[in-house]
Amino acid sequence: MRIKKLTKDDAEDYRNIRLEALYNAPDSFGTMYQEEVLMTIDQFRERIPVDNNNFILGCYEDKEIIGIIALHQGERIKVRHKAYIRSMYVQPEYRKKGIGKLLLNELIERAKAIDEIEILLLDVVTNNLSAKQLYLSLGFQIYGIEKMAYKFNDRYFDVESMSLQLKSLQS
């Protein structure tokens, strides 16, 4: 297993696993497979950040991508101390093998190295118990619930917002 920061050259890998994630877990993401499958490879390439404060990590076994996770730092001055974890996905056959924890730990370590980032934030669908348990085990805390955040096939899904403080508060 190796984890690497995706580059524009990894657009095909990114597209493949992103579409797989949306197809396999439609209730876990705010975007639908039907929306993103229409996007070109160039549109996926453009979604891969090129700066150090925003990135997508890919976990590879040999040359096959098996998991992803993304970090996006707030852009405006007043929110640059926060970064958002998005798009976490591990292929079903690799779950319960520590891949998600590996990806998340790598992201946390890279975020800690960015001076401005003090807090990591993420959202998780409340019925995604394994993901929620992973986040809690790494110190994330629930700070809110958005009722009916997603609607899919006439079903509503609540989303829990979680945070992890990376640096101590300054007064």
C-alpha positions as a printed Julia matrix, in Angstrom:
171×3 Matrix{Float64}:
   0.0    0.0     0.0
   1.18   3.48   -0.76
  -0.51   6.82   -0.36
   0.26   9.68   -2.7
  -1.05  13.13   -3.43
  -2.91  12.99   -6.73
  -1.7   15.19   -9.57
  -3.35  16.2   -12.82
  -1.73  13.09  -14.36
  -3.88  10.93  -12.06
  -7.18  12.25  -13.46
  -8.21   8.89  -14.9
  -7.64   7.08  -11.58
  -9.49   9.85   -9.75
 -12.43   9.76  -12.16
 -12.73   5.97  -11.94
 -12.75   5.78   -8.14
 -14.91   8.87   -7.71
 -17.57   7.46  -10.03
 -17.33   4.1    -8.28
 -17.85   5.81   -4.91
 -20.91   7.69   -6.14
 -22.34   4.54   -7.73
 -21.7    2.23   -4.76
 -22.63   4.64   -1.95
 -25.18   7.09   -3.37
 -26.55   8.05    0.05
 -23.11   8.99    1.41
 -22.3   11.85   -0.94
 -23.95  15.14   -1.79
 -23.36  14.53   -5.51
 -25.02  11.91   -7.68
 -23.32   9.45  -10.04
 -25.67  10.62  -12.81
 -24.28  14.16  -12.46
 -20.57  13.32  -12.51
 -20.59  10.5   -15.08
 -21.31  13.19  -17.68
 -18.12  15.06  -16.82
 -15.13  14.77  -19.13
 -11.7   13.6   -18.08
 -10.54  17.22  -18.43
 -13.21  18.35  -15.98
 -11.97  15.76  -13.47
  -8.38  16.87  -14.12
  -9.39  20.45  -13.27
 -10.85  19.3    -9.94
  -7.48  18.0    -8.74
  -5.87  20.82   -6.71
  -2.28  21.8    -7.42
  -1.44  23.68   -4.21
  -0.27  22.22   -0.91
  -3.22  23.4     1.2
  -5.79  21.6    -0.94
  -5.21  18.06   -2.1
  -6.61  14.65   -2.86
  -4.8   11.62   -1.52
  -5.03   8.27   -3.24
  -4.22   4.91   -1.7
  -2.77   2.43   -4.17
  -2.21  -1.29   -4.03
   0.34  -1.97   -6.72
  -0.86   0.35   -9.51
  -4.57   0.25   -8.68
  -6.21   3.07   -6.74
  -8.31   1.62   -3.91
  -9.2    4.67   -1.82
  -9.32   8.46   -1.81
  -9.75  11.36    0.59
  -9.67  15.11   -0.08
  -8.77  18.2     1.95
  -9.98  21.69    1.14
  -8.82  24.69    3.16
 -11.16  27.64    3.59
 -10.26  30.42    1.17
 -11.46  33.59    2.87
  -9.22  35.19    5.49
 -11.58  34.55    8.41
 -11.94  30.82    7.62
  -8.42  29.88    6.55
  -7.9   28.23    9.94
 -10.41  25.54    8.92
 -10.07  22.74    6.4
 -12.74  20.34    5.19
 -12.35  16.63    4.65
 -14.38  15.46    1.67
 -14.96  12.55   -0.66
 -13.55   9.77    1.51
 -14.02   6.37   -0.08
 -12.42   2.93    0.14
 -13.36   0.13   -2.24
 -15.62  -2.45   -0.52
 -13.12  -5.32   -0.78
 -10.52  -3.25    1.11
 -12.74  -2.11    3.96
 -12.07  -3.25    7.52
  -8.36  -3.55    6.64
  -7.23  -0.2     8.0
  -7.13   1.62    4.64
  -9.56   4.34    5.74
  -7.58   4.91    8.91
  -4.34   5.02    6.91
  -5.78   7.65    4.53
  -7.25   9.71    7.35
  -4.06   9.63    9.42
  -2.0   10.72    6.4
  -4.4   13.58    5.74
  -4.31  14.66    9.4
  -0.49  14.66    9.44
  -0.33  16.71    6.24
  -2.93  19.14    7.63
  -0.92  19.55   10.85
   2.07  20.61    8.75
   0.08  23.51    7.28
   0.59  26.4     9.73
  -2.77  28.07    9.15
  -4.96  24.98    9.63
  -6.19  24.6    13.2
  -9.42  22.63   12.77
 -10.52  19.81   10.49
 -14.22  19.52    9.66
 -16.21  16.79    7.97
 -19.77  15.65    7.45
 -20.96  12.06    7.65
 -24.37  10.57    6.95
 -25.7    9.42   10.32
 -26.38   5.87    9.12
 -22.76   5.39    7.98
 -21.79   3.84   11.3
 -18.4    2.44   10.27
 -17.18   5.81    8.97
 -18.55   7.62   12.03
 -16.82   5.12   14.33
 -13.51   5.65   12.5
 -13.78   9.43   12.86
 -14.66   9.19   16.56
 -11.73   6.79   17.17
  -9.34   9.42   15.8
 -10.66  12.14   18.08
 -13.31  13.83   15.94
 -16.27  15.16   17.88
 -19.84  15.67   16.73
 -20.88  19.31   16.92
 -24.15  19.32   15.02
 -26.73  17.44   13.01
 -28.41  18.66    9.85
 -31.78  16.96    9.53
 -32.87  15.97    6.02
 -29.53  17.09    4.55
 -29.78  14.75    1.55
 -32.78  13.41   -0.31
 -32.35  10.32   -2.44
 -35.09   8.06   -3.81
 -37.68   9.85   -1.69
 -35.68   9.1     1.49
 -34.05  11.72    3.65
 -30.63  11.36    5.25
 -29.38  13.31    8.25
 -25.76  14.44    8.31
 -23.59  14.85   11.4
 -20.92  17.54   11.39
 -17.69  16.59   13.12
 -14.51  18.47   14.01
 -10.98  17.72   15.11
  -8.92  20.45   16.7
  -5.31  20.2    15.48
  -3.78  23.13   17.34
  -4.59  24.62   20.72
  -6.69  27.73   20.87
  -4.85  31.01   21.1
  -6.23  33.81   23.22
